[in-house]
Amino acid sequence: MFETLDLSNNFLSNILDVGVFGRDNVIKLILKHNNFSSIPTKILGSIRNSLKELNMANNQIRSLSAI
């Protein structure tokens, strides 16, 4: 499975389930340069135990809430 999942520069505004890539293996998730307006907390919940780094630079995020 993937330790690093890079979905940068894909015009994404939503993502359904990163867990399909391997719930216990995604350590680094890169979603920079997309169109997200918020952090996809449901997706992050499915990989919470393995995720160590999240990069969402250059998106349209206006506020942060608890994950």
C-alpha positions as CSV (number, residue, x, y, z in Angstrom):
1,M,0.0,0.0,0.0
2,F,0.9,3.7,0.1
3,E,3.0,5.3,2.8
4,T,2.9,8.6,1.0
5,L,-0.2,9.6,-1.0
6,D,0.2,12.7,-3.1
7,L,-3.0,14.1,-4.7
8,S,-1.6,17.6,-5.3
9,N,-2.6,19.8,-8.2
10,N,-5.8,17.9,-9.0
11,F,-8.5,20.6,-8.5
12,L,-10.0,18.5,-5.7
13,S,-12.6,20.0,-3.4
14,N,-13.7,16.8,-1.8
15,I,-12.3,13.4,-1.3
16,L,-14.5,10.3,-0.5
17,D,-12.2,7.9,1.3
18,V,-8.5,7.8,1.6
19,G,-8.8,4.6,3.5
20,V,-9.2,2.6,0.3
21,F,-5.5,3.2,-0.2
22,G,-4.6,1.3,3.0
23,R,-5.9,2.5,6.4
24,D,-2.8,1.5,8.3
25,N,-0.3,2.6,5.7
26,V,-1.0,6.2,4.8
27,I,1.6,8.1,6.8
28,K,1.9,11.2,4.7
29,L,-1.1,12.8,2.9
30,I,-0.4,15.6,0.4
31,L,-3.4,17.6,-0.8
32,K,-1.7,20.9,-1.7
33,H,-2.7,23.1,-4.6
34,N,-6.3,21.9,-4.7
35,N,-9.7,23.6,-4.0
36,F,-10.5,22.4,-0.5
37,S,-12.4,24.9,1.7
38,S,-12.1,22.7,4.8
39,I,-10.1,19.9,6.1
40,P,-11.8,16.6,5.2
41,T,-12.2,15.3,8.8
42,K,-14.2,12.1,7.8
43,I,-11.4,11.0,5.6
44,L,-8.8,11.8,8.2
45,G,-10.7,9.7,10.7
46,S,-10.3,6.6,8.6
47,I,-6.5,7.0,8.6
48,R,-6.0,8.6,12.0
49,N,-3.9,5.8,13.5
50,S,-1.3,6.0,10.7
51,L,-1.3,9.6,9.5
52,K,1.8,11.6,10.7
53,E,1.9,14.4,8.2
54,L,-0.9,16.3,6.3
55,N,0.0,19.0,3.8
56,M,-2.9,21.1,2.5
57,A,-0.9,24.2,1.5
58,N,-2.5,26.5,-1.1
59,N,-6.1,25.6,-0.7
60,Q,-9.1,27.8,0.1
61,I,-9.3,26.8,3.8
62,R,-10.9,29.6,5.8
63,S,-11.0,28.1,9.3
64,L,-9.9,25.1,11.3
65,S,-11.9,23.0,13.7
66,A,-10.9,20.0,15.9
67,I,-10.1,16.9,14.0
